[in-house]
Amino acid sequence: MTTHFTSGVTNVTANGSGGKLKLPDPIKFHQQTFDFDQYTATDWTITTVELGTGSATEALTSADGGVLLLTNAAGDDDYDSLQWGAPYESYLYEAGKDFFFKCRVKVSDATQTDMIVGLHITDTTPVAAITDGIYFLKSDGSTTVSLVVNKDSSATTTSAGTMADDTWTTLGFYYSSKDRKFYIYKDNNLVGTSVNTNAPDDEEICLSFTIQNGEAVAKTMSIDYLVAGKERTAATEL
């Protein structure tokens, strides 16, 4: 049964600038949501390697919920990588502020691909060389997907489970500033936690995703949505 709060609900103090709002203050989190009912290529920095036949493509496809489809060229290790903006590294991990990410993705081949999705620094060779970020990684030759918390190439890697061919998977993390842990979710179930020892607190990071072939066959990655957000806590931020 629906609960009705006709006078409103808020998440700020009564004397704050949002205290009179009848809904939660939307500025409490710096947040981005991409649901892919629309896609503009120039909003993203796109890096591709196309040594095999064909060309990498990124396009909306007909599917319920709005879906972006990435298709690689057909060479081994060919890849298609997108980063938000020019890119714009607009998130900085801070131990005292909550931080979250969630996505719904699938890959055509859960074994013969590398997949990265989450937030990391600007990088034109992401599979080989990410030095800082918080992201999900599925490596070639394995169906296991893991959360990687990476600072200056020192990483804490925690398994989130496995993926299957052409099967939607929801992945997410929530960093809690209360206990300084990353809570890891797969298909909307808590599957593990990670420490913040290697959280990248000295580099801004941005929304990013990559699909790389693990063999000389074109692979695809489909993305239903991406959501990321970081808490604002200081009075000068709200």
C-alpha positions, -999 to +999 in steps of 0.1 A: +000+000+000+013+035-008+023+057+021+012+093+016+032+122+031+010+151+019+030+177+037+063+166+021+095+148+031+130+163+031+166+153+038+179+187+051+176+207+082+146+230+087+167+262+085+187+250+054+181+265+019+161+233+010+143+231+043+110+243+029+110+219+000+083+193+000+106+167-015+142+156-008+168+183-018+182+172-052+215+189-045+224+165-017+242+144-042+261+153-074+245+128-096+244+117-133+219+093-148+220+080-184+190+059-194+199+058-231+166+069-246+189+095-261+226+093-271+248+120-286+282+108-296+298+142-291+289+141-254+315+113-250+352+108-257+353+076-278+385+056-282+386+026-306+411+001-319+399-014-352+426-038-365+401-064-377+374-062-403+346-037-398+344-007-376+334-001-340+299+015-336+279+030-308+242+034-314+208+032-297+190+000-303+153-010-301+149-024-267+126-018-237+141+008-213+164+025-238+197+007-246+230+017-261+247-010-281+285-010-286+298-033-314+336-039-320+355-045-352+365-081-356+402-082-345+416-098-314+419-071-287+399-046-308+380-024-284+355+004-280+358+027-250+337+057-239+343+083-213+319+111-203+326+145-218+360+156-232+364+137-209+353+155-177+367+139-145+339+153-123+341+129-093+367+128-065+365+100-039+365+114-004+365+091+026+339+112+045+313+113+017+290+086+005+295+076-032+275+052-054+273+037-089+249+013-106+245+000-141+226-027-161+248-043-188+253-074-209+280-087-232+275-110-262+303-134-250+309-136-212+342-155-216+360-141-247+357-104-237+372-078-214+346-055-199+350-024-178+322-002-164+323+023-136+345+054-130+382+058-137+407+084-149+411+095-185+428+066-203+430+056-239+441+020-231+418+011-203+421-026-203+459-024-200+466+007-180+440+021-156+459+035-126+430+051-106+393+043-104+364+024-089+350+001-115+337-033-124+361-055-145+355-087-163+387-101-178+391-121-210+390-159-204+368-156-173+331-150-166+339-135-132+331-098-127+348-080-099+348-045-082+383-029-085+392-001-061+424+013-076+448+040-065+482+046-083+480+010-097+476-006-063+442-023-064+418-041-041+398-066-062+366-083-049+345-108-069+309-099-075+299-132-091+298-143-128+282-131-160+266-152-188+264-147-226+239-121-237+223-119-202+215-087-184+234-081-152+229-053-127+261-042-110+265-016-083+285-003-054+277+020-025+305+035-004+294+042+031+313+070+049+301+056+082+321+024+082+344+033+052+334+002+032+323-004-004+291-025-005+290-045-037+257-055-054+249-079-083+214-083-096+202-062-066+217-085-040+245-076-017+274-100-027+304-086-008+322-056+006+356-040-001+379-019+021+388+016+010+426+011+014+432+018-023+404+042-030+416+069-054+415+100-033+440+120-052+426+118-088+393+129-102+375+101-121+347+100-147+320+076-159+336+052-183+328+018-201+348-004-224+343-037-244+374-055-258+374-086-279+392-117-265+394-133-299+392-122-336+354-121-335+334-089-331+318-087-296+291-064-283+282-047-251+247-034-243+240-008-216+205-001-203+215+026-178+244+041-158+239+061-125+266+076-103+265+100-074+286+115-046+273+131-015+276+168-008+279+174+030+295+208+037+273+238+042+291+256+014+281+228-010+244+227-003 
